[in-house]
Amino acid sequence: PEGTPDELVAAAQKMYHELSSETGEFFDRMVNEKLLDLVNRRGKAGGGFCTSFPDYERPYIFANFNGTDHDVTVLTHEAGHAFQCYSSRKQQLVSYLWPTMESAEIHSMSMEFITWPWMERFFGDQAEKFRYMHMVNAVLFLPYGACVDHFQHWVYSNPDATPEARKERWSELEKLYLPHRDYDDMSFPKSGGVWQGQLHIYQLPFYYIDYTLAQVCAMQFWIKFDQDHDVAWKDYYRLCKAGGSRSFAELVKLAGLSSPFEEGTLKNVVGTIKNWFDEIDVSKL
């Protein structure tokens, strides 16, 4: 991205004012009340996340800017989490402040797409390339996420499987879900060991598929915002205010989205994205 960390935050602040009055007020408070710890420094913990201080009705974003496009992702993805939390701060139960795990990533992944029109502020003439790679990675993530979930179901259905059997099963599933992958002469990934790098398999069993559900919902918001920004914003804001007061299926319906579980949803979403890809001249990126 172009600019110093302070310049990126200033650009984000202006962006959120232009997006809506609600996001403008939200981000002003994040900046003015020093609820953003974004810059990497010696001795600082790694990673990036959003949390909250319920008594003060404020979210908090922690990150480690490193001069890559991930810095901008923090200002969109984590801000999506934070805006949802801020919007639902008046929920009567503290347990409703955040959605349950299968719904929580909808707001953040959607905000990444919602802010697309402002990417020139951060990337200049490289903005279209950023958008292209963002969508490429979003689409490729869907079969990978399904592969991880399928693998976990097999692992728990076969508790006596040997390490070698697990590698063999992962390789089989990779060929099914990710046939484009070619590891050439890299022995470890070729042996079926790639799954070992996915921490969620160890730490949060069966959670990973939730990211794919959220991604399909986020892609629908991308389509909705392209068709009618005002209507799409009302749907998104309504979703954010609901917090965790409803189930995944109810939240999806509340936002005017089609459930990823409904037949035809994925086909329609990916079909629209394919048409978008077809109109891009990659040689000019």
Buried (B, 14 or more C-beta within 10 A) or exposed (E): BBBEBEEBBBBBBBBBBEBBEBBBEBBEBBBEEEBBEBBEEEEEEEEBEBEBEEEEBBBBBBBBBEEEBBBBBBBBBBBBBBBBBBBBBEBEEEEBBBBEEBBBBBBBBBBBBBBBBBBBBBBEEBBBBBBBEBBEEBBEBBBBBBBBBBBBEBBEEEEEBEEEBBBBBBBBBBEEBBEEEEEEEEEEBBBBBBBBEBEBBEEEEBBBBBBBBBBBBBBBBBBBBBEEBEEBBBBBBBBBBBBBBBEBEEBBEBBBBBBBEEEEBBEBBBEBBEEBEEEEEEEEE
